[in-house]
């Protein structure tokens, strides 16, 4: 977004909120809006994040500029920032949200490189639990990437930017285009297939790939199988086996080869010695049946002895 446009938005903020908030700094901006760190001017001087959406940009892209606010109003989870208030004028939508003290995972990794294994597991579990909650509400995020994962001062993960979130069963204009960062875009999206639960699972997988390896994910647009092989190799060189198996399943090229849900993925995270595979249940049944046969033969032997 151009500086002139940002300056205009700052003026509008002061006009709309009548000096209710003092602008501390801009946190980020994109083609359809920007986010400011603001502070209330009352006695308590509370910090907030103020997201301003450009209606004209949303209309040009045939997107609903009120959807993000509508989605966030219905969410109540510690891993998702709370929305405090929403207002609008002819040009913009203003969303006052909980301010997150911390920085994005992308900044953390750029500064620190690879992380220790214990942090990796904690963050994976935290992200998966939040996304599982989101999917249980019938929603998908569609823009999972390190820039949208905030590490708080208390080492918690919060998921931000619900600008592309929608109900799972609904399809919109964003499903007909590729929005977001290409390196974190699921391969099926390049062929204009609509976003699904598996799209978010892929986003989770490549985000944690970036955290695990410190390397940018491969672009899956032109040669997805080759790109997948490269990422699989880098994961095997950087992460323990159980983490590598979880993430390589999450970033599988074909959506049907990924986890069916974050609940299933969380099951593997909590049972790290049992990475889910299609034959696990069969082997469990075979083991139980064999045990019952041996126990029966043992009892028969005891009875015969008498």
Buried (B, 14 or more C-beta within 10 A) or exposed (E): BEEEEBEEBBEBBEEBBEEEBBBBEBBBBEEBBBBBBBBBBEEEEEBBBBBBBBBEBBEEBEBBBBBBBEBBEEBEBEBBBEBBEBEBEEEBBBBBBBBBEBBBBBBBBEEEEBBEEEBBBBBBBBBBBBBBBBBEBEBBBBBBBBBBBBBEEEEBBBBBBBBBBBEBEEEBEBBEEBBBBEBBBBBBBBEEBBBBBBBBBBBBBBBBBBBBBBBBBBBBBEEBEEBBEEBBEBBEEBBEEBBBBBBBBBBBBEBEEBBEBBEBBBBBBEEBEEBBEEEEEEEEEEEEEEEEEEEEEEEEEEEEEE
